Amino acid sequence: MPLVLIALLSGTIGRFEPEAAPRPLRGLLAQQMADLVALAAPGLNPVVMVKAIAAWTQVFGLISFELFGQFANTVEPADAMFGYLVEDAADRLGLPAAPTR
């Protein structure tokens, strides 16, 4: 799944616009993202890679919450919450919206 996300983001180069003044990557994180981008997605903005990792961890966390009953007595069933948060993560990454049926 993370490779699919990276492939999607690599296909959006030129359309994705990071925030006007994104928080700069510094020190070790800057080097880690430069290395990861060089390895997995040459040309991808390293800030976009950080945002992709954040989105992936959010989706992974949502799955874990669902599997281990953490949504019980709050937003159960969690289908609508899951869908909204996945779409929100895609929006923050600049991915196009899915066509409506």
MODELLER restraints for C-alpha pairs under 7 A, 6 or more apart:
rsr = mdl.restraints
at = mdl.atoms
rsr.add(forms.Gaussian(group=physical.xy_distance, feature=features.Distance(at['CA:2:A'], at['CA:56:A']), mean=6.84, stdev=0.5))
rsr.add(forms.Gaussian(group=physical.xy_distance, feature=features.Distance(at['CA:6:A'], at['CA:41:A']), mean=6.84, stdev=0.5))
rsr.add(forms.Gaussian(group=physical.xy_distance, feature=features.Distance(at['CA:10:A'], at['CA:41:A']), mean=6.35, stdev=0.5))
rsr.add(forms.Gaussian(group=physical.xy_distance, feature=features.Distance(at['CA:10:A'], at['CA:44:A']), mean=6.10, stdev=0.5))
rsr.add(forms.Gaussian(group=physical.xy_distance, feature=features.Distance(at['CA:13:A'], at['CA:44:A']), mean=6.72, stdev=0.5))
rsr.add(forms.Gaussian(group=physical.xy_distance, feature=features.Distance(at['CA:16:A'], at['CA:94:A']), mean=5.21, stdev=0.5))
rsr.add(forms.Gaussian(group=physical.xy_distance, feature=features.Distance(at['CA:33:A'], at['CA:46:A']), mean=5.44, stdev=0.5))
rsr.add(forms.Gaussian(group=physical.xy_distance, feature=features.Distance(at['CA:33:A'], at['CA:49:A']), mean=6.84, stdev=0.5))
rsr.add(forms.Gaussian(group=physical.xy_distance, feature=features.Distance(at['CA:34:A'], at['CA:46:A']), mean=6.18, stdev=0.5))
rsr.add(forms.Gaussian(group=physical.xy_distance, feature=features.Distance(at['CA:37:A'], at['CA:44:A']), mean=6.26, stdev=0.5))
rsr.add(forms.Gaussian(group=physical.xy_distance, feature=features.Distance(at['CA:37:A'], at['CA:46:A']), mean=6.44, stdev=0.5))
rsr.add(forms.Gaussian(group=physical.xy_distance, feature=features.Distance(at['CA:51:A'], at['CA:93:A']), mean=6.71, stdev=0.5))
rsr.add(forms.Gaussian(group=physical.xy_distance, feature=features.Distance(at['CA:52:A'], at['CA:93:A']), mean=6.88, stdev=0.5))
rsr.add(forms.Gaussian(group=physical.xy_distance, feature=features.Distance(at['CA:55:A'], at['CA:89:A']), mean=5.52, stdev=0.5))
rsr.add(forms.Gaussian(group=physical.xy_distance, feature=features.Distance(at['CA:59:A'], at['CA:86:A']), mean=6.67, stdev=0.5))
rsr.add(forms.Gaussian(group=physical.xy_distance, feature=features.Distance(at['CA:62:A'], at['CA:82:A']), mean=6.78, stdev=0.5))
rsr.add(forms.Gaussian(group=physical.xy_distance, feature=features.Distance(at['CA:65:A'], at['CA:71:A']), mean=6.39, stdev=0.5))
rsr.add(forms.Gaussian(group=physical.xy_distance, feature=features.Distance(at['CA:71:A'], at['CA:78:A']), mean=6.79, stdev=0.5))
